[in-house]
Amino acid sequence: MVRISAGSAIRTFIAAIALLAPWLIGAAALAQEIRLTRPAASGVESPLVDERSWDASCKPLATSVTITSQPSNGKVTVVPGVSIIAVSTPQSASTGHCGGKSVAGNQIMYQSNPGFRGTDTLAYKVTYGNGKSGSTTLTINVR
């Protein structure tokens, strides 16, 4: 389950679109920080989020992830991964027809310190294949 912690409905909409279709959001909107909350089991490596971008032919574009703030109670890694483009990607977009297809990108993984339970936080910057970038803060609820 994903909870986007945003102050308004418009902010929530921008955050959701930025995750599903980052090329639709202008640079000014992506410059706003996105805040997400994810669950994770204590001591178990868990996937937190997939960061990827693709072109109008549904081919992956290079996407880079830079961790800007490490978690205090665990470790984070960025690994190559393949994920499915959400079928909810807006059909009016130039790549809306890509919904349901697989695309390679980066997966952010988290593992808490052994026995840790509570809240941990990390931050990262992503640069998409179209040159746009944005920052995200992830709050992890470790159980």
C-alpha positions as CSV (number, residue, x, y, z in Angstrom):
1,M,0.0,0.0,0.0
2,V,1.3,3.5,-0.9
3,R,0.3,6.6,1.0
4,I,1.3,9.9,-0.5
5,S,1.7,12.4,2.3
6,A,0.7,15.6,0.5
7,G,-1.1,18.7,1.7
8,S,-3.7,19.0,-1.0
9,A,-5.6,17.0,-3.7
10,I,-3.6,18.8,-6.4
11,R,-0.3,17.9,-4.8
12,T,-1.4,14.3,-4.5
13,F,-2.4,14.2,-8.1
14,I,1.0,15.7,-9.2
15,A,2.9,13.1,-7.0
16,A,0.9,10.2,-8.5
17,I,1.4,11.4,-12.1
18,A,5.1,12.1,-11.4
19,L,5.5,8.4,-10.4
20,L,3.5,7.0,-13.2
21,A,4.4,9.3,-16.0
22,P,7.2,11.7,-15.1
23,W,7.5,13.0,-18.7
24,L,4.0,14.6,-18.3
25,I,5.1,16.8,-15.4
26,G,7.0,20.0,-16.1
27,A,10.4,20.7,-14.5
28,A,8.8,23.2,-12.0
29,A,6.4,20.5,-10.7
30,L,9.1,17.9,-10.5
31,A,11.2,20.3,-8.5
32,Q,8.7,20.0,-5.7
33,E,9.6,17.2,-3.3
34,I,7.5,14.1,-3.3
35,R,6.9,12.4,0.0
36,L,6.0,8.7,0.2
37,T,5.4,6.1,2.9
38,R,6.3,2.4,2.5
39,P,6.1,-0.6,4.8
40,A,9.0,-3.0,5.3
41,A,9.7,-6.0,7.5
42,S,12.5,-5.7,10.1
43,G,15.8,-7.1,8.9
44,V,14.4,-8.2,5.5
45,E,15.5,-6.6,2.2
46,S,12.4,-5.0,0.8
47,P,11.7,-3.2,-2.5
48,L,10.5,0.4,-1.9
49,V,10.0,1.9,-5.4
50,D,10.8,1.5,-9.0
51,E,12.2,4.5,-10.9
52,R,12.2,4.2,-14.7
53,S,11.3,6.1,-17.8
54,W,10.5,5.2,-21.4
55,D,10.0,6.6,-24.8
56,A,7.0,6.7,-27.1
57,S,7.9,3.2,-28.4
58,C,7.8,1.9,-24.8
59,K,11.6,1.4,-24.8
60,P,13.5,2.2,-21.6
61,L,15.4,5.4,-21.3
62,A,18.4,5.8,-19.0
63,T,17.3,6.8,-15.5
64,S,19.7,7.6,-12.7
65,V,19.0,7.5,-8.9
66,T,21.3,9.2,-6.4
67,I,20.7,8.6,-2.7
68,T,20.9,12.0,-1.1
69,S,20.2,11.0,2.5
70,Q,20.9,7.5,3.9
71,P,18.5,5.9,6.3
72,S,19.6,6.1,10.0
73,N,18.5,2.5,10.9
74,G,19.3,0.5,7.8
75,K,20.8,0.4,4.4
76,V,19.5,1.2,1.0
77,T,20.7,0.0,-2.4
78,V,19.8,0.8,-6.0
79,V,19.7,-2.2,-8.3
80,P,18.6,-2.8,-11.9
81,G,15.1,-4.1,-12.2
82,V,12.2,-4.7,-14.5
83,S,8.7,-3.6,-13.7
84,I,5.3,-3.3,-15.4
85,I,4.2,0.1,-16.6
86,A,0.9,0.9,-14.8
87,V,-2.1,0.4,-16.9
88,S,-3.5,3.6,-15.3
89,T,-0.9,5.6,-17.2
90,P,-3.0,8.3,-18.9
91,Q,-4.0,7.3,-22.4
92,S,-3.9,10.9,-23.5
93,A,-0.1,10.9,-23.0
94,S,2.3,10.1,-25.8
95,T,3.2,6.9,-24.0
96,G,-0.2,5.9,-22.5
97,H,-0.3,2.9,-24.8
98,C,2.7,1.5,-22.9
99,G,0.5,0.5,-19.9
100,G,0.9,-3.2,-19.0
101,K,4.3,-3.5,-20.7
102,S,7.6,-4.3,-19.0
103,V,10.4,-1.8,-18.8
104,A,13.9,-1.9,-17.3
105,G,14.9,0.7,-14.7
106,N,16.1,1.0,-11.2
107,Q,14.7,-0.5,-8.0
108,I,15.4,1.1,-4.6
109,M,15.8,-1.6,-1.9
110,Y,15.9,-1.2,1.9
111,Q,17.0,-3.4,4.7
112,S,16.7,-2.3,8.3
113,N,19.3,-3.1,11.0
114,P,18.6,-6.4,12.7
115,G,15.8,-6.0,15.3
116,F,15.0,-2.4,14.4
117,R,11.3,-1.5,14.5
118,G,10.0,2.0,13.9
119,T,10.3,4.7,11.3
120,D,13.3,5.3,9.1
121,T,13.7,7.8,6.3
122,L,15.8,8.2,3.2
123,A,15.9,10.7,0.4
124,Y,16.9,10.4,-3.3
125,K,17.1,12.4,-6.5
126,V,16.0,10.8,-9.8
127,T,17.0,12.0,-13.3
128,Y,14.7,10.6,-16.0
129,G,15.7,9.9,-19.6
130,N,14.1,13.1,-20.8
131,G,16.4,15.1,-18.6
132,K,13.8,16.1,-16.0
133,S,14.6,15.4,-12.3
134,G,13.0,15.4,-9.0
135,S,13.5,14.6,-5.3
136,T,11.7,12.1,-3.2
137,T,11.7,11.5,0.6
138,L,10.6,8.0,1.6
139,T,9.4,7.2,5.1
140,I,9.7,3.5,5.9
141,N,7.5,1.9,8.6
142,V,9.6,-1.0,9.8
143,R,7.6,-3.7,11.5
